[in-house]
Amino acid sequence: MDVWLEAALNGPWGRARQPGIPVTADEIVADALAAADAGAAVIHFHAYDERTGRQRDSYEIYAPVIERIRAVADVVCCPTIPFAGSGDAAEPMTPAARFAAVEKLLAAGLIEWSVVDPGSVNISLADDVAAGREGFVYANPESHVRYGLALAAAHRMTPSYAIYEPGFLRLGAALHRASPGVPQPVYRFMFTEQFTFGLPPAEWALQAYLRLLREEAPAAPWMVAGLGVDVEPLIGAAVRAGGHVRVGLEDAPLGCASGNTALVERAARLIEEAGGTLATGAQVRAAS
């Protein structure tokens, strides 16, 4: 089976919480190309303002980075949207403002996938809860999800659904059924150890998600992923069940000592040990 290996390079954490993440354009390009060499066919990253070291989802930041990556490696590049509710996107945004960079990237022909997360959830670290520090609500109103799916229909873009809770899967599948012309979304099961949302990285949890997916979207591709988690113990089970894999410093436990290249290399080895074959970017593009 051809297995899609996605590298999530940095996420919204900043270096205060994940010191090894790439932030500058040069760092992101270097990590992306190294991940591609190690077997990743999909590259996901968050754009950063190099002056502040904080996430800023701007076409002017994304576009040249994606152009540099695609000039060297045949990979699928997947940007994100503002992490609504976090310190970098605390004020409410309209759907059009939220997807502004994605819309421009689509018009320029630079991307084929983008984040369209079908639901809202509390993002709280277990340690912060114990210490009395409050997290935030990652907010994805239905109007925002519908806007992202309309873009997907107009540009033949694959929606990348992060499934933080089982309800995300149910709503995402319902909205896809109600949105003619939208390509089949990819369902990323978001396991965690350090945060308090969703399910832990256990095989019973994977089986629960798969049973629900079979009922709601039986033909949909899926992958194991997460935040604040090591998904390596689930890779073999995922491959044997017909799934795909995402790793990288966005998903790894905060303070992870490994870099993106090492995480991708280990995942590639585990995929092959489980009988999977690493898909190329062209194969992912043809199948999604």
Secondary structure per residue as TSV (DSSP state, phi and psi in degrees):
chain	resnum	aa	ss	phi	psi
A	1	M	-	360.0	137.3
A	2	D	E	-78.9	121.9
A	3	V	E	-107.7	128.7
A	4	W	-	-80.8	124.9
A	5	L	E	-111.1	117.0
A	6	E	E	-104.8	137.3
A	7	A	E	-108.6	116.5
A	8	A	E	-98.6	102.6
A	9	L	-	-76.5	-34.9
A	10	N	-	-142.8	-45.8
A	11	G	T	74.9	-170.2
A	12	P	T	-92.6	10.6
A	13	W	-	-76.7	-28.2
A	14	G	H	71.2	166.1
A	15	R	H	-75.8	-14.2
A	16	A	H	-62.4	-35.8
A	17	R	H	-103.7	-26.5
A	18	Q	-	-135.3	84.2
A	19	P	T	-58.5	-25.8
A	20	G	T	-87.2	1.1
A	21	I	-	-71.8	148.7
A	22	P	-	-77.7	136.1
A	23	V	-	-120.5	-47.7
A	24	T	S	-74.3	161.8
A	25	A	H	-57.9	-44.4
A	26	D	H	-61.6	-40.7
A	27	E	H	-66.7	-41.8
A	28	I	H	-64.8	-44.3
A	29	V	H	-62.2	-44.5
A	30	A	H	-62.3	-44.6
A	31	D	H	-66.9	-38.3
A	32	A	H	-63.0	-44.9
A	33	L	H	-68.9	-36.9
A	34	A	H	-66.2	-39.5
A	35	A	H	-64.8	-40.1
A	36	A	H	-62.8	-42.5
A	37	D	H	-61.7	-31.6
A	38	A	H	-83.3	-6.0
A	39	G	T	124.4	-3.5
A	40	A	-	-73.3	134.3
A	41	A	S	-104.7	-15.2
A	42	V	E	-125.7	131.8
A	43	I	E	-117.7	119.7
A	44	H	E	-115.0	131.7
A	45	F	-	-150.7	159.7
A	46	H	-	-103.6	137.4
A	47	A	-	-78.7	138.6
A	48	Y	E	-121.4	144.6
A	49	D	E	-80.7	115.2
A	50	E	T	-65.9	-25.3
A	51	R	T	-71.9	-39.6
A	52	T	T	-100.7	-19.3
A	53	G	T	70.9	23.8
A	54	R	E	-122.3	154.5
A	55	Q	E	-61.0	135.2
A	56	R	-	-146.2	109.8
A	57	D	-	-85.0	85.6
A	58	S	-	-121.5	135.3
A	59	Y	H	-55.9	-39.3
A	60	E	H	-65.5	-22.6
A	61	I	H	-89.4	-46.6
A	62	Y	H	-62.8	-48.7
A	63	A	H	-57.1	-52.2
A	64	P	H	-65.9	-30.5
A	65	V	H	-66.9	-46.6
A	66	I	H	-63.6	-40.8
A	67	E	H	-59.7	-41.4
A	68	R	H	-67.5	-39.7
A	69	I	H	-65.2	-49.1
A	70	R	H	-68.3	-22.5
A	71	A	T	-68.5	-19.9
A	72	V	T	-113.9	-39.3
A	73	A	-	-124.3	137.0
A	74	D	-	-87.2	81.3
A	75	V	-	-126.2	160.0
A	76	V	E	-87.6	121.3
A	77	C	E	-97.7	132.3
A	78	C	E	-127.3	109.6
A	79	P	-	-82.2	-176.0
A	80	T	-	-123.6	-172.1
A	81	I	-	-124.5	164.1
A	82	P	-	-52.4	136.7
A	83	F	-	-79.1	74.5
A	84	A	T	-53.9	127.6
A	85	G	T	103.8	-20.1
A	86	S	S	-78.6	174.9
A	87	G	T	-63.2	-23.0
A	88	D	T	-90.2	-6.0
A	89	A	S	-151.8	59.5
A	90	A	-	-78.8	-28.2
A	91	E	S	-87.1	145.4
A	92	P	-	-59.2	143.6
A	93	M	-	-126.2	151.4
A	94	T	-	-74.7	159.2
A	95	P	H	-56.8	-41.0
A	96	A	H	-63.2	-39.7
A	97	A	H	-69.0	-37.8
A	98	R	H	-64.1	-38.6
A	99	F	T	-101.5	15.3
A	100	A	H	-59.7	-46.8
A	101	A	H	-66.8	-41.3
A	102	V	H	-60.8	-43.3
A	103	E	H	-61.8	-41.1
A	104	K	H	-68.3	-38.9
A	105	L	H	-64.7	-37.4
A	106	L	H	-65.8	-45.1
A	107	A	H	-61.4	-32.0
A	108	A	T	-83.2	-4.4
A	109	G	T	72.5	27.1
A	110	L	-	-96.0	-17.5
A	111	I	-	-134.2	156.8
A	112	E	S	-123.9	-18.7
A	113	W	E	-123.6	155.7
A	114	S	E	-156.9	157.3
A	115	V	E	-65.7	130.3
A	116	V	-	-141.3	91.5
A	117	D	-	-90.3	121.0
A	118	P	-	-91.8	65.5
A	119	G	S	158.4	169.9
A	120	S	-	-120.5	152.1
A	121	V	E	-159.1	149.8
A	122	N	E	-74.6	128.5
A	123	I	E	-106.0	102.2
A	124	S	-	-138.1	129.2
A	125	L	B	-74.8	138.7
A	126	A	H	-58.3	-38.5
A	127	D	H	-65.8	-36.2
A	128	D	H	-68.3	-39.9
A	129	V	H	-59.3	-45.5
A	130	A	H	-63.9	-31.0
A	131	A	H	-91.5	2.0
A	132	G	T	82.8	13.1
A	133	R	-	-93.8	134.0
A	134	E	-	-89.9	141.3
A	135	G	-	-85.5	-147.4
A	136	F	E	-147.2	165.8
A	137	V	E	-95.7	117.4
A	138	Y	E	-78.1	107.9
A	139	A	-	-102.4	122.5
A	140	N	-	-131.6	80.7
A	141	P	-	-58.7	154.6
A	142	E	H	-58.2	-32.8
A	143	S	H	-62.4	-33.8
A	144	H	H	-71.0	-42.0
A	145	V	H	-63.5	-45.0
A	146	R	H	-61.7	-37.8
A	147	Y	H	-63.6	-45.3
A	148	G	H	-62.0	-39.2
A	149	L	H	-69.5	-33.3
A	150	A	H	-64.8	-39.8
A	151	L	H	-61.7	-40.7
A	152	A	H	-61.0	-41.8
A	153	A	H	-66.3	-41.8
A	154	A	H	-68.8	-32.4
A	155	H	H	-114.7	6.7
A	156	R	T	56.5	43.2
A	157	M	-	-91.6	141.2
A	158	T	E	-84.3	118.7
A	159	P	E	-73.3	132.5
A	160	S	E	-100.6	104.0
A	161	Y	E	-88.7	117.7
A	162	A	E	-87.3	122.9
A	163	I	E	-103.2	90.7
A	164	Y	S	-77.3	-31.6
A	165	E	S	-139.7	158.1
A	166	P	H	-55.5	-32.7
A	167	G	H	-62.6	-29.0
A	168	F	H	-61.1	-40.7
A	169	L	H	-64.8	-44.3
A	170	R	H	-66.5	-46.1
A	171	L	H	-66.5	-42.8
A	172	G	H	-60.3	-42.5
A	173	A	H	-67.2	-41.1
A	174	A	H	-63.8	-43.1
A	175	L	H	-67.5	-35.0
A	176	H	H	-65.6	-42.3
A	177	R	H	-63.0	-30.2
A	178	A	T	-88.8	5.8
A	179	S	S	-125.0	83.6
A	180	P	T	-58.5	140.5
A	181	G	T	89.3	-3.6
A	182	V	-	-84.1	127.2
A	183	P	-	-57.2	157.4
A	184	Q	-	-60.5	123.4
A	185	P	-	-67.1	156.8
A	186	V	E	-97.6	126.6
A	187	Y	E	-96.3	116.6
A	188	R	E	-103.4	111.1
A	189	F	E	-75.9	117.2
A	190	M	E	-96.3	92.7
A	191	F	E	-82.3	162.4
A	192	T	-	-155.3	153.2
A	193	E	S	-116.6	-39.2
A	194	Q	S	-87.0	-24.9
A	195	F	B	-98.1	175.9
A	196	T	S	-110.6	5.0
A	197	F	S	-84.3	165.1
A	198	G	S	59.1	-144.8
A	199	L	-	-119.1	153.7
A	200	P	-	-77.0	164.9
A	201	P	S	-79.2	70.7
A	202	A	-	-122.9	152.2
A	203	E	H	-63.0	-33.9
A	204	W	H	-63.3	-35.3
A	205	A	H	-68.9	-41.7
A	206	L	H	-60.4	-44.1
A	207	Q	H	-64.1	-35.6
A	208	A	H	-63.7	-44.9
A	209	Y	H	-62.4	-42.4
A	210	L	H	-66.1	-37.0
A	211	R	H	-64.3	-41.7
A	212	L	H	-67.8	-39.9
A	213	L	H	-62.7	-39.3
A	214	R	H	-61.5	-32.0
A	215	E	H	-79.6	-37.0
A	216	E	H	-95.9	-37.0
A	217	A	-	-150.8	69.2
A	218	P	T	-63.1	-22.3
A	219	A	T	-94.9	1.0
A	220	A	-	-79.5	139.6
A	221	P	-	-72.3	153.0
A	222	W	E	-146.2	161.5
A	223	M	E	-148.2	156.9
A	224	V	E	-88.9	138.7
A	225	A	E	-159.3	-160.6
A	226	G	E	157.2	-171.6
A	227	L	S	-135.6	137.6
A	228	G	S	59.1	46.4
A	229	V	-	-151.3	151.3
A	230	D	-	-105.4	108.6
A	231	V	-	-91.4	0.6
A	232	E	H	-54.1	-39.2
A	233	P	H	-64.5	-16.6
A	234	L	H	-95.0	-9.4
A	235	I	H	-62.1	-45.4
A	236	G	H	-59.8	-45.4
A	237	A	H	-64.8	-38.3
A	238	A	H	-64.6	-45.7
A	239	V	H	-63.6	-44.5
A	240	R	H	-65.1	-25.1
A	241	A	T	-90.8	2.1
A	242	G	T	91.7	19.3
A	243	G	-	-102.0	-176.1
A	244	H	E	-123.0	178.2
A	245	V	E	-138.2	137.6
A	246	R	E	-125.4	133.3
A	247	V	E	-138.1	173.7
A	248	G	S	138.0	174.4
A	249	L	T	-72.3	-16.3
A	250	E	T	-65.1	-41.1
A	251	D	T	-89.9	-27.1
A	252	A	S	-64.8	157.8
A	253	P	-	-52.7	138.4
A	254	L	T	-60.3	137.3
A	255	G	T	85.4	13.7
A	256	C	-	-56.8	133.1
A	257	A	-	-84.3	-16.5
A	258	S	S	-86.1	153.4
A	259	G	-	-93.2	174.0
A	260	N	H	-59.2	-41.1
A	261	T	H	-61.7	-45.2
A	262	A	H	-64.1	-39.7
A	263	L	H	-64.0	-41.1
A	264	V	H	-69.0	-42.0
A	265	E	H	-60.3	-43.3
A	266	R	H	-65.9	-41.5
A	267	A	H	-63.2	-42.0
A	268	A	H	-60.5	-41.3
A	269	R	H	-65.3	-42.4
A	270	L	H	-67.1	-36.2
A	271	I	H	-61.4	-47.3
A	272	E	H	-67.6	-36.5
A	273	E	H	-65.2	-27.5
A	274	A	T	-86.6	2.9
A	275	G	T	97.1	5.8
A	276	G	-	-88.0	159.0
A	277	T	E	-116.8	131.3
A	278	L	E	-68.4	124.6
A	279	A	-	-74.9	150.0
A	280	T	-	-86.3	167.6
A	281	G	H	-58.7	-40.4
A	282	A	H	-63.8	-37.1
A	283	Q	H	-68.7	-39.5
A	284	V	H	-63.7	-44.6
A	285	R	H	-60.6	-40.8
A	286	A	H	-71.8	-28.6
A	287	A	H	-93.9	-10.6
A	288	S	-	-115.6	360.0
